[in-house]
Amino acid sequence: MDSFSEIWNLVREDIRASVKETAFNVWLSPLEFVKYENDKITLRINADYKRNVILDKFSTQIRDSVETVFGFPVDIDIILPGEENIEEEGRIDSATKKAMNKYDYTFENFVVGPTNKFAHAAAVNVANNPGEKYNPLFIYGHSGLGKTHLLCAIQKKILESNPKANIIYTSGELFTNELVHYLSLRDTHSFHEKYRNVDVLLVDDIQFISKTDTTQEEFFHTFDYLIQKGKQVVLTSDRPPKEMVTLEERLRNRFEWGLMADIQPPSVETRMAIVKLKGDELGMNLGDDVIRFIAEHIKKNVRQLEGIVKKIEAYNNLYRVTPTLQDVQEIIADLINDEPPLPVAIDNIIKEVGRIFNVSPGEIRGEKRTQNIVLARQVAMYIVHETTNLSLQNIGNEFGNKHYTTVMHSLSEIESKMAKNVTLRATVDDVLKNLQEEI
């Protein structure tokens, strides 16, 4: 490697493979490498509340990825602009634009196929004529199928035509966190100034605003204000509005005002085209047998296809040889199994539940009985019971050797709570969907 900044790019790619795309784009992609010295990496982010979220929710992923790439543990420090006098050549003032431009998501490198051509055509139309016809544009489909790619492409196309356009890219989760931040400062005026003085608002994973009434109220008024002013709004979600059970009816109706376009998993021909294009972009001439093998084994997730090609590129760079089909089969064997090993599956369940409920895996498996930990533990037990063939006693063993009657009680409790609480039911469904998409 020519520099530690290039090594940091490898770390970022490793981190990217371990978190959701929206979480990466919103929280982790804007992290800037500053320096490496004395066994410590210094990174920079543009807001204190973002630093707090990263340290709270993603520090483990960052440290694990750094150790994977460096080969030894390294301390991590995250600073804010101005906390250290570092020359900043070529920085883009807008953290949003920097995050979105970091990856070359354009209409030109979006592979169009039968399952996404309508959403692609709608996105192109909006980019060429913002605020005129399809407003809002609502794109929905499972994770990893290209929704974020289209949002980025829309932004880039509009900026090509109008470099002065004020465009905000955010996510439902970030919108919520920012609102909480400004409410804590008693400064909703600044929040309104930011979100209501834009030409285009792009919101990824809008479904996450449905978890709090305050966020829904704020987004309702922001949405109405922008639409009335003729400003373009583009939203993406993992489901159509009618399936967002905790979304207010008035918001559901507004999301359906404009044009709704869904994206389905790509056909094998489209998957082959994606693999070939990604290989070409990385300077690799992948053989037809390699391309078909990858496309036939990765069926649901475009992001995973791209990740596999990057893994092959790393092999190519390390050994300076073009990998054969047999090499590729060995390189990606761990990625094409139909199901993960059972211990890995259970670890993934507990990790994902902990992420959603802001509880550590150790606490879920432990003995603490605070309300939030007990709820997370019950949800994790329920999901393990629903997705594996483990007996109640074996499930109990995975949660600190608890008796099977404890598991039985937890299952009964969580089913009763979900029957009474649609928000909890939706949250459990979200966890199940996230886990299914990662398999």
N, C-alpha and C positions, 0 to 999 in steps of 0.2 A: 504493500500500500504506500502511496505517495505521502499521506498525511493522516493524522488522527481524525481529521474531519471525514475522510473517506471511510475509515473504520467505523466512525459513528453512523454513516449511512448504512453499513451492514447491520449494525445494531438496530437501527430503526426498522429495517426490513424484518429482522427477527421478531421485534416487538409487534410489528404489524400482523404477523402470522398468529399471534397469541391473543389478540383482542378483536372486537367487532370493528368493522370498517368505519362506522360513524364515530365510535369512541376514538379510534386512531386519528381520523381527520380533524375532529374537534379539539381533542385534548393533547395528543402526542405528536402529531405532525408539526404543529407550530413550534415545538421545542427546537432551539437553535444550539448547535455546538459552539462553545466558547473556547475551551482549552482543556488540555490534559497535562497534569503535572502532579508529582508526589502521590501517585496512585489514586488520583481523584479526577473525575470528569466534571467539568462545570458546564451546565446547560443554562439557557435563558428562556424565559416565557414572559409575555407582555402584561400579565395582570396577577395580582397577589391571590385572588380567589381561584384562578386557574392553577397556580402553583399548589395551593392547598388541596384542590381536587386531585391533582396528579400525585402528590405525595401520599394522599389518603387512599386512593383507589388503584394506582398503577405502579407504585414504587417497587413492588415485588417483580412485576413483569420486566421493568427496566433493569433491575439488578440482575435478574436471571439471564436476560439477553446479553447484557454487558459481559457477564462471566462466560457465557457460551462463546461469544466472539473473541474476547481477549484471552480466554483460557485461565483466568484467575479473577478473584473478586476485586472490584474497584469501588471506591466511595463515590457517591453521587451528590452533587450540590446543584440546586436550581436557584438562579438569581433573577432579579427583575432588571429592566433597563435602568441604567444610572447607578446600579449598585457596584459596578466595576467599570473602569474607564477602558473600554474596548473599542477599537476602530471598527466601524460598521459599514464597510463598503457594500454597495449594492443592496442594502436592505429595502424591503418594501414596507411602507408605513403601515399598511393594513395587514394585520395578522390573518384576517380572513382570506384575503387574496393570496397571501403567501402560502397558506395551507392548501388552498384549492389549486394553486399553480404548481405545487411541488411535484405532482404526478401529471403526466402528459395525457390527461383525459380530454379528448376532443371528439368532435363528430367524425373527423376523418379516420380515427383509429377505433371507432365503435363499430363492431362487427354486427351488421344488420341481418336478421333472419326472420323466419315466419312468426316466431314467438315474441319478437320485440319491435317489429317494424312500425306498428301503429304508434307506440310510445316514442320511438325515435323520430317519426315524422312530425308528431305533435311538438316535441321538444325543438326541432329545427324551426318549425313555424313560429313558436314563441320567441326563439332567439332572434329571428329575423324581424318579428313584429311585436315587440314586448308591449303588453298592456292593451292590445287591440282586439284580439279575438278570443283566444282560449285563456280565460282568466277567471278563476284560478285553473292551473293545470295540476291535476292530481295523478301521480304515477305510483302504482302499488305493485308489490310482488315480494317474494321471499328475499332474504339477505343474499348478497353476492351475485345478483343477476344484472347489475348495471345501472341501478337507479342513481347512485352517487356519480357515476361516470356521466350520465346525462345532465345532472345538475352542474357539474364542472364545465361540461361542453357548452351549456347555455350561457354560463357566465363569461367564458372566454370569447364566444362568438359576439355577445353584446359589447364587450369591452373592445373588440376589434373595430366595431362600427362606431362606438362612442366611448373612447377612453376615459371620459370624465363621468361616466355613469356611476352612480352610487349604488353598489350592489352589496347586500349582506347575505352571506351563507352562514347558516347556523343549523342546529338540530333541536328537536323537541326538548331533549335533556338539557342542552346548553341554554336555551331560551328560559327554561324553568330555573336553572341555577343562577343565571344572570338576574332574573326577576327577584329571587330571594336575596341576592347580594344587594341590589339597589333598595329593596324594601328595608333591609337591615340598616342601610345608611339614611333611610327616610328621604330618598332622592329619586322618586319615580319620574320626576320631570326629565332627568338625564336619560332614563330608560326610554321614555317616550320620544325624546329628541333623537335617539339613536335609531329606533325601529320605525318611526313614522316619517322620517325624512329620507326615504330611500326611493330609488327608481325601480329596483327589483329586490324582492325578498325570496330567498331560496331556503327552504326548511327541510332537512333530511329527518326521517324517522319522526314525523309529526305525532305519531301515536303516543309518544311519551308525555305530551302535554295533558293527556286525559286523566292523569293520575292525581291532579290537584285542581280543586275548584278555582283557586286564585289564578293559576296559570291559564286555565280555560277562559276565565273572565277577561284577563289582560289580552290574550291572543284574539279573542272575539273582537274587541274594540280596535286592536291594531289591524286586523284583517279587514274589517269594515272600512276603516279610514283609508287604507291603501287602495282598496277596490274602488271606492268612491272617487278617489283622486286619479284613477286610471293607471295606477302602478301595477306592475306584473307581480303575481304571487305564484310560486311553483312549490308544491308540497310532495314529499314522498312518504310512503308508509309500507309496512309489511302486510297490510290488509286494507280492504276498501272501508270507507267511512261507516257503512251500515254494520260492520263487524266490530267496531270499536264500542264495546258495550258500556264503557264508562264515559263516553264522549257526550257532551250536552247536545240535545236535539238541534238547537239553533246553529251550533258549529257544524254538525253533521250535514245539515241542509246547505250551509254555505260552501262546504267542501265539495258538494255535488253540483254547485251552480255552474261551474265551467265544464271542462272536459276531463273525464277520467280515463286513464289508459293503464292497462295491466301489462306486466312482463312475466312470462312463463319461462321455465327452464329451457335452455336452447336445445335444438335438435342436434344429432350427432354431426351433421354436416356443418352446422354453425360452430359447434365446439371445435371441430377440426380447423376451421378458418381462424378461430381465436388463437389456437395453439400455434398455427403457422405464423400469424401476424406477430404474436408476442415473440416468437423465435427470431423472426426477421428483425424486429426492433432491437433485439439484443445481439444481433450480428451472428446468429446461429442458423445454419441450414439444416434443419431437422429433417430426417428421412420420413417418407410417407408412412412407413411401418411404425415409427415412433409416434408420429402425429396421431395416427388412428388408434394406437394402443392407449394413449393418454385420453383421447376423446371418448373412447368406449368405456373407460373405467371411471371417469369423473363426469357425472351426468347432471348434477343439479346446481353447481356453484361455479360461476365464471371466475370469481376471485381465486378459487382453489386451482383452477386451470393455470392462471397466471403465476401463482405461487410455485407450482410444479415446474414450469418453464424456468423460473428464476433459480430453482434448486439445481436444475440441469446445467444452467449457465455457471453456477458456482463450481460444479464438478468439472466443467469444461475449462474454467480458469485455473483450477487447482492442478489438473493433470495434463492440460494442454492437448487434449485429444477430444475428438467428436464422439460422444457416447453412442454405443450401439444400442439396439433394442434390448439386448440382455442387460446391458449396463443400466438402462433406464428402468427396466423392471425391478432391478435391485435397488436403485436409487430411491424410487418412490413406493416401494413395497409397503412401507408403514402408512402410506397415505391412501392406499386403494383398498384396504381391507373393508369389508362390508360393515363391520362393527368393531369398536375398540375392545381390547381385553376388558373383562369385567371390573378388575380393580381400577383401571384407568377411567372407565365409564362412571364408576361411583365417585372417584375423585373429581371428575369433571362436573358431576351433578352438585356435589357439595361446594365446589369452588364457584359455580355459577349462582347457586342460591345465596352464598355468602356475599357475592358481588352485588346482587340485587337488593339484599337486606342490610348491606353494610356490616356484615358480621364475618369474622375470620373463620376459615375451615376448622381451626383448632377449637374455637368456641362452639361451633356446631357439634363437633364430636365430643366435647367436654361435658362438664357437670353444671356449669352456671345455669341459673334459672331466671335470669332477667327476662322481661316480657318479649323483647325483640329477638333474643337468642332462642328462646323456646319456640317462637313462631317460625323462625328460620329452620330450626331443627325439625319441627313437624312437617314443614313443606318439603325439606330434603328427604325425610323418611317416606313421605307420600310419593314423591317422584321416583325414588329408588324402587318402591313397591310397584309402581305403575309401569316401569320400564325394564325391570329385570325379573328373573324367575326365582329370586332369593326367597327363602322362607322367612317368616317373621323373626325367628331367632337369629338367623344369619344377618338379617338387616340390623338387628340390635347389636350384633357383634361389631358391625362397621361403625356404630355410633357409641363407642366406648364400652362395649360388652353389656349393653342394656338388656334387660329381660324382655322376652317376647311380648309380655303383657303391656310393657311400656310402649312398645311399637304399636300394638293394637289400639291402645288408648290414644296415641298420637294420630293415628290414621282416622279414628273416629272423630277426634277433635277438629282436625283440619277439614274433613269433609263437611262437618257441621258449620264451621266458620265460612267456608266457601259458599255454602248454600245461602247464607245470610248476607254475605259481603261480595258484591259483584266486582269490586276493585281487586280484592284478594284473588278472586277466581281468574280475573284477567291477568294478574301478575303471575300466577302459577302457569297459566297458558303460555305466557310470554317465555317463561323459563323453559317449558317443554319445547317450544318452537326453536328457541336458541340452541338447545342441546341437540335437537334433531338436525338442525342445519350444520352443526359442527361434525356430525358423524360422517 
